[in-house]
Amino acid sequence: MQKNSKNFLLVGVIVAIFVIGSLWWQNRQTSEPSPVSSGGTGSSWFSSITQKPTVPATNSGTPKPLPTITADGIYLVYYTKTGFSPQILTIPRGKSVRFVNDSGGKSMRVGSTETGNIVSSAFNQIRTVGAGGTYEYTFVEKGTFSYNNKNNITDQGIVIVQ
């Protein structure tokens, strides 16, 4: 009987370590940009944005809109404290979308809410990124692509490719 309780305790400790390690891995904060599907490194995207991606208040107290496209034609979607902005984005086929984690501390991993087709699987971000991290994907097929943050599935958006 004592041998079984020791085995049970050992298995419990191993499971606890695994669960804690998995949670840490998913929620760890990293400022490294994730690999981009367009072949770029994603290391200096700030240099190509038409204006700085912040929301300073105007004299009237209302925030200025964030840029929606870079100088080199990459569309921007921001992940903020309240979710993705814009929530619905329409782009031409063959254009890239850069998802920018501007949440101030929430982790982001963009992934398709659809299952069972090749495009949806390719759209899924491999690695979670923290504040300041980015993920870029080039949409080569026409269609409507719904996505969410796999770390907070209630934060959702849609990319419409024409």
C-alpha positions in Angstrom: 0.0 0.0 0.0 2.8 2.4 0.8 4.5 1.7 -2.5 1.3 2.7 -4.4 1.0 6.0 -2.5 4.6 6.9 -3.3 3.9 6.2 -7.0 0.8 8.3 -6.9 2.7 11.2 -5.2 5.5 10.9 -7.8 3.0 11.0 -10.7 1.2 14.0 -9.1 4.4 15.9 -8.8 5.4 15.2 -12.5 1.9 16.3 -13.7 2.1 19.5 -11.6 5.5 20.4 -13.1 4.2 19.8 -16.6 1.2 22.0 -16.1 3.2 24.8 -14.5 5.8 24.6 -17.3 3.1 24.7 -20.0 1.4 27.7 -18.5 4.7 29.5 -18.2 5.6 28.7 -21.8 2.3 30.0 -23.2 2.3 33.2 -21.1 5.9 34.1 -21.1 6.6 37.6 -22.4 9.0 38.0 -25.2 9.8 41.1 -27.4 11.3 39.0 -30.2 9.2 39.2 -33.4 7.9 35.9 -34.6 8.9 34.5 -38.0 7.0 36.1 -40.8 5.5 34.2 -43.7 6.6 36.8 -46.3 10.2 35.9 -45.8 11.3 39.0 -44.0 12.9 39.2 -40.7 10.5 41.6 -39.1 13.3 43.2 -37.1 13.0 46.8 -38.2 9.3 47.3 -39.2 9.1 50.6 -37.2 11.3 52.2 -39.9 8.6 51.6 -42.6 5.5 52.8 -40.7 4.1 56.1 -41.9 3.6 57.3 -38.4 4.6 56.0 -35.0 2.2 53.3 -33.7 1.0 55.1 -30.6 -2.2 56.7 -29.6 -1.3 60.2 -28.3 -4.3 62.4 -27.4 -5.1 65.4 -29.5 -5.8 68.8 -27.9 -9.5 67.9 -27.8 -8.6 64.8 -25.7 -9.6 62.2 -28.4 -7.0 59.7 -29.5 -5.4 60.0 -32.9 -6.0 57.0 -35.2 -3.2 54.5 -35.5 -1.7 53.9 -38.9 -3.4 51.2 -40.9 -0.8 50.6 -43.6 3.0 50.9 -43.7 4.9 52.9 -46.4 5.8 49.6 -48.1 2.1 48.5 -48.3 1.8 46.1 -45.3 -1.6 46.4 -43.5 -1.5 46.8 -39.7 -3.9 45.2 -37.2 -3.2 46.2 -33.5 -3.8 43.8 -30.6 -4.8 46.2 -27.8 -6.1 45.9 -24.2 -9.6 45.6 -25.7 -8.9 43.2 -28.6 -8.0 43.6 -32.3 -8.2 46.9 -34.1 -9.6 47.1 -36.7 -11.8 44.0 -36.0 -12.6 43.7 -39.7 -10.0 44.5 -42.4 -10.5 44.3 -46.2 -7.3 43.9 -48.3 -6.4 43.0 -51.9 -5.2 39.5 -52.6 -1.4 39.1 -52.2 -1.0 41.7 -49.5 0.4 41.1 -46.0 -1.1 41.9 -42.6 1.2 42.6 -39.7 -0.4 41.9 -36.3 1.2 44.2 -33.7 0.9 43.4 -30.0 0.1 46.9 -28.6 -1.7 45.5 -25.5 0.7 46.7 -22.9 1.2 43.3 -21.4 -1.2 40.7 -22.8 0.3 37.9 -24.8 -0.7 37.3 -28.5 -0.8 34.3 -30.7 -3.0 34.8 -33.8 -4.8 31.8 -35.2 -7.6 30.9 -37.5 -11.0 30.0 -36.0 -11.6 27.8 -39.0 -10.5 24.2 -39.2 -9.8 21.7 -41.9 -8.3 23.7 -44.8 -4.7 24.4 -45.7 -5.0 28.2 -45.7 -6.4 28.2 -42.2 -3.6 26.0 -40.9 -0.9 28.1 -42.6 -2.4 31.3 -41.1 -1.8 30.1 -37.5 1.0 31.9 -35.6 3.5 29.4 -34.2 4.8 31.3 -31.2 3.2 33.6 -28.6 4.6 37.1 -28.5 4.4 39.7 -25.7 4.1 43.5 -25.8 5.8 44.9 -28.9 5.9 41.6 -30.7 4.6 41.1 -34.2 3.3 38.4 -36.5 3.0 38.9 -40.3 1.0 36.8 -42.8 0.6 37.2 -46.6 -2.9 36.3 -47.9 -2.6 34.7 -51.3 -6.1 33.3 -51.5 -9.4 35.3 -51.8 -11.9 34.7 -49.0 -13.0 35.6 -45.5 -10.6 34.6 -42.8 -11.7 34.7 -39.2 -9.1 34.6 -36.4 -8.6 35.0 -32.7 -5.9 35.3 -30.1 -5.3 31.7 -29.1 -4.3 33.0 -25.6 -7.6 34.8 -25.2 -10.1 33.4 -27.7 -12.8 36.0 -27.1 -10.5 38.6 -28.9 -11.5 38.0 -32.5 -11.2 39.6 -35.9 -11.8 39.1 -39.7 -9.6 39.6 -42.7 -11.5 39.9 -46.0 -9.3 39.2 -49.0 -10.6 40.4 -52.4 
